[in-house]
Amino acid sequence: MALPINEKNWQQNYQKSPSFLSLHMGVKAEVLSKVTECHPSERDHRTYCSQTHHIVLEDWEKMTASAGTIFVSIPTLLDPDLAPAGYHIIHVFTPHWWADWQGLSASEYEAKKEVAAWEIIDRLEKIFPGLDAGLDYLEVGTPRTHRRFLGREDGTYGPIPRRKLRGLLKMPFNRTTIEGLYCVGDSTFPGQGLNAVAFSGFACAHRIAVDLGL
Ligand SMILES: Cc1cc2nc3c(=O)[nH]c(=O)nc-3n(C[C@H](O)[C@H](O)[C@H](O)COP(=O)(O)OP(=O)(O)OC[C@H]3O[C@@H](n4cnc5c(N)ncnc54)[C@H](O)[C@@H]3O)c2cc1C
């Protein structure tokens, strides 16, 4: 079957974003100062508020490089019940490329994970002094992890525009040229993010119901 024109346009407008390295840490509560939050004084440490709690970027030239920008979320600041009393969860992720994690033996892979994780922890230590000493639990996810468990090609984070697109991002809707085959999730309109994919799920369910005449 020929590639539908919509799909061709889509491929011209979007590209695959890199994958990422993910650290899930359990840390002693005293690692975080009492003011750790979205707080203006933290800008002194080159950390900025976003949907994650902090974005760490020491060198703007390396913003899109591997491990250049670190995104930090601390869900237990919002819901302490997510961790045992006296502990916090810190989730960190940063762009990493699939190609850099290819062709490694099991022991090389483990060693590379260790090195990559501790580079990040060392950088975060400047913002959270005592992080290393207070680290109780660490799980490291790599592009290989994300490819395996999320079924994403090359462990990609998802589609990103190739160039500046005018107006609302044009993304595929839920129907495809194959009757009865629907697409849903962050590769369809309106794109990435939990709110967006919830909308996509709602829209897809509605589309199917209409197509079934319900
Ligand atoms: C590190 C990271 C941080 C993020 N932070 C935020 C954030 O702070 N706020 C926000 O709004 N969004 C965030 N996002 C984006 C958001 O998580 C995604 O856009 C959203 O989860 C995508 O939902 P989805 O249902 O489309 O896909 P997914 O959540 O990827 O779900 C797809 C599911 O399909 C399964 N699957 C894949 N292939 C198969 C198969 N062949 N058979 C059966 N099952 C299969 C996968 O295992 C997975 O469970 C983040 C994403 C990442 C990766």
The ligand as an ORCA input file, in Angstrom:
! r2SCAN-3c Opt
* xyz 0 1
  C      11.077     10.716     31.026
  C       9.749     11.324     30.636
  C       9.232     12.357     31.382
  C       8.010     12.916     31.046
  N       7.501     13.909     31.825
  C       6.269     14.365     31.577
  C       5.671     15.328     32.446
  O       6.273     15.775     33.441
  N       4.424     15.776     32.161
  C       3.730     15.314     31.072
  O       2.579     15.727     30.869
  N       4.274     14.398     30.222
  C       5.524     13.922     30.451
  N       6.078     12.989     29.607
  C       5.351     12.603     28.391
  C       4.260     11.578     28.680
  O       4.715     10.644     29.631
  C       3.910     10.850     27.375
  O       3.559     11.799     26.371
  C       2.735      9.897     27.605
  O       2.970      9.002     28.660
  C       2.474      9.111     26.343
  O       1.342      8.301     26.545
  P       0.967      7.201     25.500
  O      -0.227      6.502     26.059
  O       0.871      7.804     24.126
  O       2.217      6.230     25.423
  P       2.926      5.368     26.584
  O       2.674      5.957     27.930
  O       4.323      5.164     26.108
  O       2.099      4.022     26.557
  C       2.272      3.072     25.517
  C       2.147      1.697     26.150
  O       2.114      0.721     25.109
  C       2.934     -0.361     25.502
  N       3.343     -1.055     24.268
  C       4.234     -0.627     23.327
  N       4.318     -1.517     22.335
  C       3.476     -2.536     22.637
  C       3.112     -3.739     21.989
  N       3.639     -4.101     20.824
  N       2.226     -4.543     22.599
  C       1.663     -4.185     23.778
  N       1.955     -3.033     24.438
  C       2.848     -2.235     23.871
  C       4.090      0.253     26.256
  O       4.706     -0.691     27.107
  C       3.350      1.350     27.039
  O       2.851      0.876     28.277
  C       7.290     12.417     29.921
  C       7.813     11.358     29.169
  C       9.024     10.820     29.514
  C       9.540      9.666     28.685
*
